[in-house]
Amino acid sequence: MFAPLPLFAVASGAPHPLSLVPFVLMLLCIAVLPLILKHHWEANYHFIALGLATASIAYYVFVLHNPARLLHEGGDYVSFMALIGSLFVAASGIHIEVRRPGTPLFNVSFLFCGSLVANLIGTTGASMLLIRPWIQLNRRRFRGFHTAFFIFLLGNIGGGLTPIGDPPLFVGYLKGVPFWWVIQNCWREWAVAITATLLIFFLLDRRSFAATCGFADPAPRVAPDLVISGLRNIWFLAVIVAATFLKNPPFLREAVMVAAAACSYWLTPRTVHEKNRFTLKPIKEVAWLFFGIFATMVPMLDFMKLHADRLALNSPARLFWVTGLLSSTLDNVPTYLTFFAAGLGRFGLDIENVAHVQQLVASHPAFIAAISIGAVFFGAATYIGNGPNLMVKAICEEAKVATPSFLGYIVRYTLPFLLPVCLLISFLFFR
């Protein structure tokens, strides 16, 4: 039916090029339909995701006769949604009210502290905990760049120091990368990226503040500056973070996370949820869209695994850019795993062997650093590069503040601001 082309005949069961079409269509739908058919997209996005996912699932089951491959990816999807879903619910049970105006300097401090917090409770936890205070701080002059730079920093780059911070780093830890390896070997890249991104934001925010409010405080200060409700949910966040270290039996980790989220939901006072305008709509949208992405990207990932050697990934710079560029359109967890496996394969090593992983980490740290930084930083390049991105977008849209479209986010913020930061990282550390 789908006879393999010569390029795809190098390995048994390799996907036909046409099997990549559902993934391409999935990306095009996410990028274009909200712009031209917004209401139809909002009403039917789950049917589109399900339909395209079904095409890829049927191909692997009935043509390639490889349902095990889908079950493996399905397990990753369950783990992914359990983590970000539970963090979303628990963090949404905490209401932080900041009773002061968002001046440029205070905004920079807020984003920096939020980036540090992301390493403790994950980028999803930090994003859900702080996106509403961020909107409140800047409500009188919220612009698209406020959404974009929040995603850049708290949703992605900020979590680049610990395995808890960002999902790709956690997966690397599970495969055998020592827990403290990332902060010991990648802190310079993280520090430069955070500093450069915050500096760009400050210049943009200063101009916006001057145009909107002048250089005086735009509103009177109210004491106290900070009021926090729902603090009991910190304990549920701690349980979710601790559960990430559970490995056996299968899905115990996910069960603990879901149980903690359920307890958080039922024990949180309704007034706290009302203050946060909490609904399950953002996580519902993420769940459907990433179901479509996880299912349709399987042929793309298999293609990359089979032909990674043809990309000549023989230098940290190439690994950084290829991992990064694919992380911006694929979810950054499977992209990280794909190139981690490819890097190990170059030296005859196996990603499922902890001793092999630790051998590569010790002998070629620049390769692992390039893959790690590329996956984490470029996850900020699009709304689908990392789980928190879409949730932040949905919350901003519900709050009716400036939220760039899919393409607008890339054209107005990723290309002019995030890309130069990545070029700087590549020049300084991966030449």
N, C-alpha and C positions, 0 to 999 in steps of 0.2 A: 504493500500500500504506500508506505513512505520509504522508498528505497534510498539507502544512505548515499550521499554524494561521496566522491573519493576522499575529500578532506575529512569526512566523518567516519571513514572505514577503518581508522587506525585502532579502534577499540570496539569490542563487542558491546552491543547495547547503547552505542553513542546516539545521542538525539539527532533527529533530522533538523535541518535549518528551519523548516516551517514550524517546528515546535516552539521556536522562540517568539512567534508572532503574538500569542496571548500576553506574554510579558510586555512586549512593546505596546500593544493596545491598552494594557492596564495603565502604563505610564502616561500614554497620550490622553486617556480618559481623565485621569487625575489632573493633568495639566490644563486641558482644554475645556472640558465640559462645564466646570464651574464658571467659566468665563462666558460661554455662549448659551448654555442651557442650565442656568443656576438652579431654578426651582425643580426642573426635571431631574437634575443630578442629585439634589438633596432628597428627592422622593424615591429614587431608584438606584443609588450607588451600590447598595447591598446586592441587588439583583445582577448588576454588571460584574461586581467582584465575584459573585458565586458562579455566574455563567462562564467567565474566563477561567476561573479556577477549575471548573468541571472539565473544560477542554483539556487542560494539562493533565489532570488526574486520569481522565479516560485514556489519554495517549500512553501514559506510563503503565496503566493497568492492562489495556487491551492490545497495545501495539508492542511495547517493549517488555511486557510481562514482568515488570519490576515494581510491584506494589510496596516492597520493603523499603525502597528508596523514599517513597512518599510517607511511609510510616515514620521513618527517621526524621524527615523534615516536619511532619506533623507533631512529633514530640518536641522539637525545638520551638514550634509555634506555641504549643501549650505552655512551655516554660517561659517563653517571652511574654505572653499575655498574662500569665500568673504574676510575674514580677511587676510589670508596669501597671497592671490593673489593680493589684493590691496596694502598691505605692500611691496610685491615684486616689483610691478610696480613703486610705488612712491619712494622707496629707491633706485631703479636702476636709477632714474633720477638725483641722486646726485653722482658726481664723486669726490673722494678724492684721491689726489696724494701725497704720502709721499716720499719726496726726501731725503731719508737717508737709510742706511743699517739696516736690522733687526738684531741687536745684541740681545743676550739672555735677557739682562736686559730691553732693549726697548721693546722687544716682550712681556715680562711679563707685563710691564706697559700698553701696547696696549690691551692685553687680559683682564686685570683688568678693565680698563676704558670702554672697550666694554661690559663687564658684567654689569657694572653700567647702561650704556645706554640701555641695554636690558630691564631694569625695567621701562623705560620711553616710549619706542616705541615698546616694544615686542621683543621676541627672533627672530621672522621673520624679523622685521624691522632692528634690529641690525645686523643680519647675512647678509642680502642683502646689507646693507650700507657699511659694513666693510670687507666682504670677498675678494673683489678685491684689496683694499689696503693691506690686509694681504698677498695675493699672491705676490703683487708687492714688498712688504718689503723683502720677503724671496725668491724671484724668483731664485736667484743664488744657493740656497741650500734647496729648498722646499722638504720636506720628508712627508711620510704618517702621521707621528705624528702631523705635522702642521695642516693637515686637521682634524684629530681626535680630538685634543685638542681645536681647534676652535669650533667644534660642541659641545664638552663637555661643554664649558664655555659660549660662546655667543649664542649657539643654545638651551641651556637647563638650566644648573645650574644657570647661571648668572641671569636669569629672575625669580628667586625664591623668590623675596621679595615683589612683588606687583601683584594684579590681572591683571594688564595690561601686566606684564612680560611674563606670560606663560598661554596658553589657559585653562588648568585645573583649575588654580587659578581664572581665570575670570569667569568660569562656577560656581565655588563655591561662588563667590561674587554675581552672579545673583540669586543663590538659597538662599542667606541670610547671608553668612559669611561677617562680617563687613570689609570694605575696608582695614583698617589699621591692621586688625587682623594678617595677615601673617607676616608682618615685625615686629610686636610686639612679636610674639610667635615663629617665625622660623629664626630669624636673626642669632642666634648662630650656628644652623646647616648650614646655608648658608655661614657664615664666615669661619667655619672650612673646609667645602667642597671646597670653593674657594681657601683658603690658601693651603690646601693639594694638590689640582690639579695643582695650579700654581707652587708649589715647585717641583712636579714631572716633569712638563713641563720644568722648568728651568734647571734641571739636564740633561734631554734629549737634550735640545737645546744647552746647553753649550758644551756638548760632540760633537754634530753635528757641531757647530760653530768652535770648536777647530780643528776638523778633516778637515773641508772644507776651513776655512778662516784664521785659526790661531787666536790669541787673539787681533789682530789689526783690525781697521776698514777695511773691504774688498773693499770699494769703497770711493772715495772722496765725501765729503759733498757738497750739492748744496743748495744755499739759494734762496728763502725761503724753509724751510723744508716741509711746508704744503700748498697745493693749493686745493681749493674746488670750484667746478663748480655746477651749478644747485641748488643753495640754496633756490630758490622759492619752491622747493618740500618739504621743511620742513613744510610749511603751509599745504600742502596736507597730510603729515604724521600726523600733529596735528589734522586735520579734521577726519582722519581715527581712530585715538586713541579716540577722543571725541565721535565718533559714537558708540564705543563699549558700552557706557552707555545708549543708546537708547533701550527701551524695547518694546514700542508700537507705532504704530500698527505693526503687524507682518511683518518682512522683511524690515521695514524702515531702520534699522541699516545696513543691507546688501546693500540696494539701495544707501545709502549715501556713503558707502565705495567704491562701484563700480564706482559711479559718480566721486568721488575724484580721483580714479586711472585713469579713462578715461581722466579727465582734465590734470592730471600729464603727461600722455603719450603724449597728443597732444600738450601741451605747453612746453614740454622739448625740447631744441634745439637738433637737430640730432647729432651734434658734441659730446654732452655729452653721448648720447646712444652709439655712436661709440667708445668713449674712454672706456666705460664700457663693450664693446662687447655685448650689450644687445640684447637678443632674448627672445621669449616666450617659447622656448623649455624646460627650467627647470620647469616652472610652468605647462606646458602641461603634462610633465611626472608625476609630483606630482598629478595633477588632475586625471589622468587615474588610477594610482596605488592606490590612496586613495579611488577612487570610488569602485575599486575592494575590497579593505580592508574594507571599511565601510559596503558594502553590505554583504560580506561573514562572517563578524565578528558578525552579528546579532545573529545567533544561539549560538555562544560562549558566548556572553554577557547574553543572556537569560538563558543559562545553569548556568552561575555564579550567576545570581540573584536568581534562584530557589534553588541552592544548596550551597550558600555561608555559611549557618549555619553549613554545614558538614566540612568546613575548619577550624572550631574552631577559628574564628578570634576574639579572646577575649583578645588580648594584642596589644599594639602599635607596638611591634617588628614584630608580625605576619602580621599585616596590612601593615607595611612598606615594608616587603619583598614580600608579595603576590601582593600588588598593584604595586610595582616596577617591579617585574618579568613579570607581564602581560602587564605593560605599555611599556616594551621593544619590545613586539611583536604585541600588539594591539595599536591603537592610544591612547595616555594617557588621552584624554578627556573622552571618554566613560568608560575607566577603572576607572578613578577617580570617575565618577558618580556612577558606579556599587558598589564600596566599600564604598562610602559615604552613599549610600542608605542602604547597608548591615549594616554599623555601626549604622545608625539611627534605622534600624529595630530591632536590638538587644534590644533596649530600648522602643520598641513600638512607634517609632516616624516616621513621614512621610517626605520625602525629598521635597515634593511639598508644605509643610507648613513652611513658613518663621519662625514662632514662634518656631516650633520644631527644626529647624536647629540652631537657636540662643540658644535654650536651651541646645543642645548637645555641641555647641561650648563653652558655659560657664561652663558646668559641666564636660566635658571630653575633654579638649583641646589637650591632648596628642594623642587621636585617630585621630583628624582632622589633627594635625601636621604630624603624621606618613603617612596618606594617601596623604597629599599635597606634602611632601618631596619625598615620594616614587614615585609618578607620575612624578614630575618634574625632579628629578635626574636620574631616570632610563630611562626617555625618550631619554637620550643620548646613551643608550646601543647598539642600532641598528639604521640603517638608517631609519627604518619605525616607530621608537618610537615617533617621533615628526615631524611636517611638515617641519621645516627649514632644517632638516638633509639631506633629499633627494635633496633639492634645492642647498645646499652647495656642495654636491657631484657632481651634474650635472655641476655647474659652474666651479668647479676644473677640471673636465674632459674636459670641453670645453677649458679651459686655458692650457690644456696639462701639468698639474703638478701632482705630486704623489697623487693618490687617491686610498685608499684601497678598495678591493672588499667587498661585503657584509659580507662574512665569514671572510675575512682577517681583517676587521675592528673589529669584535668581538674577534677573537683569538689573534690578535697582540696588541690591545689597550684596548678594554673593559675589558677583563678578567684580564690582568696583572696590569692595572692602574686604571680604573674606579671602578671595583669591590672592591679593597682594600679601596678606599675612602668611598664607601657605607658601608662596614663593620665597618669602623671607626665611621661613623655617627650612625650606629645601636648600637655599643657598648657604645658610649658616651651618647646618648640621648634617646634610645628606649629600654633599658634593662628592 
